[in-house]
Amino acid sequence: MLRRVELNGRELTDGQSPWSIRQTGVYHRLSAPSPASSPDTQKPKSMYLLIAPSESAETQIGYCLQMSNKYEEAMSPWNMHRLLIADSLKNWKDYMVFLDDQLREQVRLSSFQGN
């Protein structure tokens, strides 16, 4: 399970966050070739099942599928892992800045009210 944050694009009322935490389910099976297989089929087989990937991840995976006709490594299992993890990490910094700003505002208001 990978978690990511995204701007939700909703109209906000006071106290609501513009961010939503989303999840992507990831199942990956990597099958090694059998010792008796022919040299042409000596490559491991990989299967992914993705549940609720982001639009960005879908676009990047689609691009890699197109590129895999030219470059075999474009769809390597490790490249897929890299794409999914990079996609899940990309907005966390902005989300943490938002939370930090919210906390600073709460501290400022509470110290102002305490005087």
C-alpha positions as CSV (number, residue, x, y, z in Angstrom):
1,M,0.0,0.0,0.0
2,L,1.4,3.4,-1.0
3,R,0.0,6.6,0.4
4,R,0.2,9.9,-1.4
5,V,-1.2,13.4,-0.8
6,E,-3.0,15.4,-3.5
7,L,-4.7,18.7,-3.6
8,N,-8.4,17.8,-3.6
9,G,-9.7,20.8,-5.6
10,R,-12.8,21.1,-3.4
11,E,-14.3,24.4,-2.4
12,L,-13.1,24.9,1.2
13,T,-15.0,26.1,4.2
14,D,-13.2,27.4,7.3
15,G,-10.9,24.8,8.8
16,Q,-10.9,22.4,5.9
17,S,-7.7,21.2,4.3
18,P,-7.1,21.5,0.6
19,W,-5.2,18.2,0.8
20,S,-6.4,14.6,0.7
21,I,-4.5,11.5,1.5
22,R,-5.0,8.8,-1.2
23,Q,-3.9,5.2,-1.3
24,T,-2.7,2.9,-4.1
25,G,-2.8,-0.8,-3.6
26,V,0.2,-2.5,-5.3
27,Y,0.6,-6.3,-5.8
28,H,3.7,-7.4,-7.6
29,R,4.7,-11.0,-8.6
30,L,8.1,-11.7,-10.1
31,S,8.4,-15.2,-11.5
32,A,11.9,-16.6,-12.2
33,P,12.3,-18.7,-15.3
34,S,12.5,-22.5,-14.8
35,P,15.9,-24.1,-15.3
36,A,14.4,-26.2,-18.2
37,S,13.2,-23.2,-20.1
38,S,14.7,-22.3,-23.5
39,P,17.3,-19.5,-23.7
40,D,14.7,-17.3,-25.4
41,T,12.4,-17.4,-22.3
42,Q,15.1,-17.0,-19.7
43,K,13.8,-13.6,-18.7
44,P,11.8,-13.3,-15.4
45,K,8.1,-12.5,-15.8
46,S,6.6,-9.7,-13.8
47,M,2.9,-9.0,-13.1
48,Y,1.5,-5.9,-11.4
49,L,-1.9,-5.3,-10.0
50,L,-2.5,-1.6,-9.2
51,I,-5.7,-0.4,-7.4
52,A,-6.5,3.3,-7.6
53,P,-3.2,4.6,-8.9
54,S,-2.9,8.4,-9.4
55,E,-3.5,9.9,-12.9
56,S,0.1,10.9,-13.0
57,A,1.3,7.3,-12.3
58,E,-1.1,6.0,-15.0
59,T,0.3,8.4,-17.5
60,Q,3.9,7.5,-16.7
61,I,3.2,3.8,-16.8
62,G,1.5,4.3,-20.2
63,Y,4.5,6.1,-21.5
64,C,6.8,3.3,-20.3
65,L,4.6,0.8,-22.0
66,Q,5.0,2.7,-25.3
67,M,8.7,3.0,-24.8
68,S,9.1,-0.7,-24.0
69,N,8.7,-1.5,-27.7
70,K,12.0,0.3,-28.2
71,Y,13.8,-0.1,-24.8
72,E,13.1,-3.3,-22.9
73,E,14.3,-1.7,-19.6
74,A,11.5,0.9,-19.7
75,M,9.1,-1.7,-18.2
76,S,11.6,-3.4,-15.9
77,P,10.1,-4.4,-12.5
78,W,12.5,-2.0,-10.8
79,N,11.6,0.9,-13.0
80,M,7.9,0.3,-12.1
81,H,8.8,0.4,-8.4
82,R,10.8,3.6,-9.0
83,L,7.8,5.2,-10.8
84,L,5.3,4.2,-8.2
85,I,7.4,5.3,-5.2
86,A,8.4,8.6,-6.8
87,D,4.8,9.3,-7.6
88,S,3.7,8.6,-4.0
89,L,6.5,10.9,-2.6
90,K,6.1,14.0,-4.8
91,N,3.6,16.1,-2.8
92,W,4.5,15.3,0.8
93,K,6.9,18.2,1.1
94,D,4.2,20.7,0.1
95,Y,1.7,19.0,2.4
96,M,4.1,19.3,5.3
97,V,4.7,23.0,4.6
98,F,0.9,23.4,4.7
99,L,0.7,21.6,8.1
100,D,3.6,23.7,9.4
101,D,1.8,26.9,8.4
102,Q,-1.4,25.7,10.1
103,L,0.5,24.9,13.3
104,R,2.3,28.2,13.3
105,E,-1.0,30.0,12.9
106,Q,-2.5,28.1,15.8
107,V,0.5,28.9,18.0
108,R,0.3,32.5,17.1
109,L,-3.5,32.7,17.9
110,S,-3.1,30.9,21.2
111,S,-0.2,33.1,22.3
112,F,-2.2,36.2,21.3
113,Q,-5.2,35.0,23.2
114,G,-3.1,34.2,26.3
115,N,-1.9,37.8,26.7
